[in-house]
Amino acid sequence: SKRYARMLLLISMAGALAGLFIDFQFYAPASTARMGSKGNANFFANFYIMLNLGFLILQLFAAPKIQDKLGLRGGLLILPFALLGGATFVTAAATALSRSVLKVTEGGLKSSIHRSIWEQAFIPVDRSERSVVKVFVDGIGARIAEGIGASLLFVWIMRVDASDPSSLNTGWIAWLLLPTAAAWLWLTRNLRTDLAGESSAAPAVAPVRE
């Protein structure tokens, strides 16, 4: 019944849907690149080793400074803003490199910066309701959004010949990702009003920066 909790729910759903689209348009072409089982294993292993190592360094040294400078809402804006730019790049380029860059951006920023700041977005919620809100936001809401996205992808994959790599044209996913990232950015931008209202009503959350 509280607007702030509803905003968190919508932000979580938009983020989950965007993440699903990004994962699919990266994995689908990569898995059909005819590298063989060993080649696929080496590719994904090296990809995630470099990704996680690089953004572990970013989380240790850059994330605290980013949060101190931008605050809660500013920190939450980084990932959707980057994905909006990345989705624009993918729609324009539509290459394997552009999809890889978008995947690196999404996975890296989510793990190193966004996730830690996102947890703090629940601080303004009343303590007695916080656990319930978190279950609805990060559990139920995100899974519903992923279910909707997965249903769209399932309908599409059933209409193409999965054995023919040339038929797996995922360019349309980037066009869906654009409005999803834009909605995510707009919802996060409007979170500032809710934070101000909650902060004035609850002095306990005063340390949370806007």
Secondary structure, DSSP 8 states (H G I E B T S, - for coil): --HHHHHHHHHHHHHHHHHHHHHHHHHHHHHTS--HHHHHHHHHHHHHHHHHHHHHHHHHHTHHHHHHHHHHHHHHHHHHHHHHHHHHHHHHH-SHHHHHHHHHHHHHHIIIIIHHHHHHTTTTS-HHHHHHHHIIIIIIIHHHHHHHHHHHHHHHHTTS-TT-GGG---HHHHHHHHHHHHHHHHHHHTHHHHHHHHHHH-GGGTTS--
